[in-house]
């Protein structure tokens, strides 16, 4: 992997970690069910992007 790919993978891993924390908080609070779905979709997209970058 070159520098750009490593950097992109690192940024995506950080984003996934942040989204997982937001998802856990949203599940605990459950103020807005639409927010939960939105975070889940963003997380799935970020994980798919990371798999594409790595694979």
TORPA-4810 file (N, C-alpha, C, O; in nm, 3 decimals):
<nodes>
NODE_1_0.084_-0.119_0.000_0.000_0.000_0.000_0.088_0.125_0.000_0.190_0.132_0.069_X
NODE_2_0.046_0.221_-0.077_0.120_0.347_-0.077_0.066_0.439_0.033_-0.029_0.405_0.104_X
NODE_3_0.128_0.554_0.046_0.095_0.645_0.155_-0.051_0.690_0.152_-0.117_0.699_0.256_X
NODE_4_-0.101_0.719_0.033_-0.239_0.768_0.022_-0.339_0.663_0.070_-0.434_0.695_0.141_X
NODE_5_-0.315_0.539_0.032_-0.407_0.432_0.070_-0.400_0.408_0.221_-0.503_0.389_0.286_X
NODE_6_-0.280_0.410_0.277_-0.265_0.393_0.421_-0.335_0.505_0.497_-0.403_0.480_0.597_X
NODE_7_-0.318_0.627_0.450_-0.381_0.742_0.514_-0.533_0.732_0.508_-0.602_0.757_0.607_X
NODE_8_-0.584_0.694_0.391_-0.729_0.681_0.374_-0.783_0.571_0.465_-0.889_0.587_0.526_X
NODE_9_-0.711_0.459_0.476_-0.754_0.350_0.563_-0.753_0.396_0.709_-0.844_0.362_0.785_X
NODE_10_-0.652_0.471_0.747_-0.643_0.520_0.884_-0.759_0.615_0.916_-0.821_0.605_1.022_X
NODE_11_-0.788_0.704_0.824_-0.898_0.800_0.844_-1.031_0.725_0.852_-1.116_0.758_0.935_X
NODE_12_-1.049_0.625_0.768_-1.173_0.547_0.771_-1.187_0.469_0.902_-1.296_0.458_0.957_X
NODE_13_-1.077_0.416_0.952_-1.082_0.343_1.079_-1.121_0.437_1.193_-1.198_0.399_1.282_X
NODE_14_-1.069_0.558_1.191_-1.106_0.656_1.292_-1.254_0.692_1.281_-1.324_0.703_1.382_X
NODE_15_-1.301_0.709_1.158_-1.442_0.743_1.136_-1.533_0.631_1.185_-1.636_0.656_1.247_X
NODE_16_-1.494_0.505_1.158_-1.572_0.391_1.202_-1.578_0.386_1.355_-1.683_0.359_1.412_X
NODE_17_-1.466_0.412_1.419_-1.462_0.413_1.565_-1.556_0.519_1.622_-1.630_0.494_1.717_X
NODE_18_-1.552_0.638_1.563_-1.639_0.747_1.607_-1.786_0.711_1.586_-1.870_0.735_1.673_X
NODE_19_-1.817_0.655_1.470_-1.955_0.618_1.441_-2.005_0.510_1.536_-2.121_0.513_1.577_X
NODE_20_-1.919_0.415_1.572_-1.960_0.311_1.667_-1.992_0.371_1.803_-2.086_0.328_1.870_X
NODE_21_-1.913_0.470_1.845_-1.941_0.536_1.972_-2.073_0.613_1.965_-2.151_0.611_2.060_X
NODE_22_-2.096_0.680_1.853_-2.222_0.754_1.837_-2.339_0.657_1.835_-2.445_0.687_1.892_X
NODE_23_-2.322_0.542_1.771_-2.429_0.443_1.763_-2.462_0.390_1.902_-2.579_0.373_1.936_X
NODE_24_-2.361_0.363_1.981_-2.384_0.314_2.118_-2.460_0.419_2.199_-2.552_0.385_2.273_X
NODE_25_-2.421_0.544_2.186_-2.490_0.651_2.258_-2.633_0.668_2.211_-2.723_0.690_2.291_X
NODE_26_-2.654_0.659_2.080_-2.789_0.674_2.025_-2.878_0.559_2.069_-2.998_0.579_2.091_X
NODE_27_-2.822_0.439_2.081_-2.902_0.325_2.126_-2.943_0.341_2.272_-3.052_0.302_2.312_X
NODE_28_-2.852_0.400_2.352_-2.884_0.421_2.493_-2.991_0.528_2.511_-3.077_0.516_2.598_X
NODE_29_-2.985_0.632_2.429_-3.075_0.745_2.448_-3.207_0.729_2.371_-3.313_0.757_2.426_X
NODE_30_-3.201_0.685_2.249_-3.320_0.659_2.165_-3.415_0.778_2.156_-3.537_0.760_2.161_X
NODE_31_-3.362_0.899_2.142_-3.447_1.016_2.123_-3.507_1.018_1.984_-3.626_1.046_1.967_X
NODE_32_-3.426_0.987_1.886_-3.468_0.997_1.747_-3.432_0.868_1.672_-3.315_0.845_1.642_X
NODE_33_-3.531_0.785_1.642_-3.503_0.659_1.570_-3.440_0.682_1.432_-3.365_0.598_1.383_X
NODE_34_-3.471_0.794_1.370_-3.413_0.823_1.238_-3.263_0.845_1.249_-3.187_0.810_1.158_X
NODE_35_-3.220_0.903_1.360_-3.076_0.924_1.382_-3.003_0.790_1.392_-2.892_0.775_1.341_X
NODE_36_-3.065_0.694_1.457_-3.007_0.561_1.471_-2.986_0.497_1.334_-2.879_0.443_1.306_X
NODE_37_-3.088_0.504_1.250_-3.077_0.448_1.115_-2.969_0.520_1.034_-2.893_0.456_0.961_X
NODE_38_-2.962_0.650_1.048_-2.863_0.729_0.976_-2.721_0.688_1.016_-2.634_0.671_0.930_X
NODE_39_-2.698_0.674_1.144_-2.565_0.634_1.192_-2.531_0.494_1.144_-2.418_0.469_1.103_X
NODE_40_-2.628_0.403_1.148_-2.604_0.267_1.101_-2.567_0.266_0.952_-2.478_0.192_0.911_X
NODE_41_-2.635_0.348_0.873_-2.606_0.355_0.730_-2.468_0.414_0.705_-2.394_0.365_0.619_X
NODE_42_-2.431_0.517_0.779_-2.299_0.578_0.765_-2.190_0.478_0.803_-2.086_0.470_0.738_X
NODE_43_-2.216_0.401_0.909_-2.120_0.301_0.955_-2.101_0.192_0.850_-1.988_0.152_0.821_X
NODE_44_-2.210_0.145_0.794_-2.202_0.042_0.690_-2.126_0.093_0.568_-2.046_0.020_0.509_X
NODE_45_-2.152_0.217_0.529_-2.083_0.275_0.414_-1.933_0.288_0.441_-1.851_0.259_0.353_X
NODE_46_-1.898_0.333_0.561_-1.757_0.349_0.595_-1.686_0.213_0.600_-1.571_0.202_0.556_X
NODE_47_-1.753_0.112_0.653_-1.692_-0.022_0.657_-1.675_-0.079_0.517_-1.575_-0.144_0.489_X
NODE_48_-1.771_-0.055_0.430_-1.760_-0.102_0.291_-1.646_-0.030_0.219_-1.570_-0.092_0.145_X
NODE_49_-1.634_0.099_0.242_-1.525_0.177_0.182_-1.390_0.126_0.230_-1.296_0.114_0.151_X
NODE_50_-1.380_0.097_0.359_-1.254_0.047_0.415_-1.219_-0.089_0.354_-1.103_-0.114_0.322_X
NODE_51_-1.318_-0.175_0.339_-1.294_-0.306_0.278_-1.247_-0.289_0.134_-1.158_-0.361_0.088_X
NODE_52_-1.306_-0.193_0.063_-1.267_-0.168_-0.077_-1.123_-0.116_-0.083_-1.046_-0.156_-0.170_X
NODE_53_-1.088_-0.027_0.007_-0.954_0.030_0.010_-0.849_-0.076_0.043_-0.743_-0.081_-0.019_X
NODE_54_-0.881_-0.161_0.140_-0.787_-0.264_0.182_-0.779_-0.379_0.082_-0.673_-0.439_0.062_X
NODE_55_-0.892_-0.410_0.020_-0.899_-0.528_-0.066_-0.870_-0.495_-0.205_-0.871_-0.584_-0.290_X
</nodes>
